[in-house]
């Protein structure tokens, strides 16, 4: 069971029902301004992951990234804490300023 404070804030369009990461503008799918915020559990499933050995300046190598699908079918590119996870791994996701971070959750069930 996750703590409500750990949940992620996501957005949903009232017109086309698209779900997406929060932004300051209208719905990226249909342009509607009927956008509402909702909370989602912080667990997701890794769809793909990679390790960048020569990252941009300011990032310490190796830099690990994962494409994670959250329960609401929202996908987020997250910085991985720890080893590169394989596809299907369950991870916890948290927002850290403007970036998302993912950490493998040993023994966690798929959301």
Secondary structure, 3 states (H helix, E strand, C coil): CCCHHHCEEEEEECCCCCEEECCCCCCCCCCCCCEEEEEECCEEEEEEEEEECCCCCCCCCCEEEEEEEECCCCEEEEEEECCCCCCCCEEEEEEECCEEEEEECCCCCCC
